[in-house]
Amino acid sequence: MEESHGLLIVLSGPSGAGKGTLCRELLCQMPDLRYSVSMTTRSPRPGEVEGVHYYFRTRNEFESMLASNELLESAEFCDNYYGTPIFAVEQAIQAGLDVILEIEIQGALQIKKRFPQGIFTFIVPPSLDVLSERIHKRGTETEEVIQKRLATAIQELEYVSEYDYVVINDEVPVAVNKLKSILIAEKCRVKRKPFVFKGESR
Ligand code: 5GP
């Protein structure tokens, strides 16, 4: 049986749940998987590289991409815009590669409307205490931003039921194996719907 197009995997979960670490591990272990580099208006953290971690843009630049429908989804998160450029995702999936998006919930819900055949997976931390500890340890945000992110995290946890899968990120290798199993199972589906994005992102 011929596989014509790749899978779209959406990974969401509170900031500090460990989505980034899981994504990196998964990308190392799954050669046909590509990471969708998002666009953001937030400033780069130390070590973040333009075009690798994000495309860092001004609010004006972001808004003009939005207006010309070049984003698959977009959201405002803790006072910054984030969005997924549509072009690279479309190109990779059409070429038969799988694409992983690490995005927050508002964006994931937009994609669910436009592309319900995506695989929607929610990553949760083992507890809120662990989440707080992880964000503090990262040391990249001010206390005010940390508190805002923790408050957002509590709201975000209410959306788990919108997702197809939930993975608790306690031990990274265990969580990565669960994600791999999800992808492998999804690839074995007898019926896969055709690859078409419906309508516009907003
Ligand atoms: P951070 O500032 O910590 O890199 O990301 C903040 C939140 O924005 C995280 O939950 C991250 O997954 C999410 N995010 C990153 N890129 C995108 C994107 O393209 N679209 C949306 N909707 N959320 C994103």
Residues whose N, C-alpha, C, O or C-beta is under 5 A from the ligand:
A	BS01	5GP	G13 S15 S38 M39 S74 A75 F77 Y82 G83 T84 E102 I103 E104 G107
